[in-house]
């Protein structure tokens, strides 16, 4: 399993648990699962802690589906890894 697949599965599990649903479809708007502003902030904080990233409020407002969240998190993780590797070089 690729790292991005593992990240995607973890995010789907986090959102399913947080939104109290059995499963999260990658392309269904998170609002359709009952995501409200309070739960959205809680999930962003959970994502930041889990993956060691930072998500701005502005960026969070653009994440409408699980696919959006997964793409953003994996891109941030890849960027951080590249930046860390560059700092060590």
Buried (B, 14 or more C-beta within 10 A) or exposed (E): EEEBEEBBEBBBEBBBEBBEBEEBEBEBEBEEBEBEEEBBEEBBEBBBEEBEBEBEEEEBEEBBBBBBBBBBBBEBBEEBEEEEEEEEE
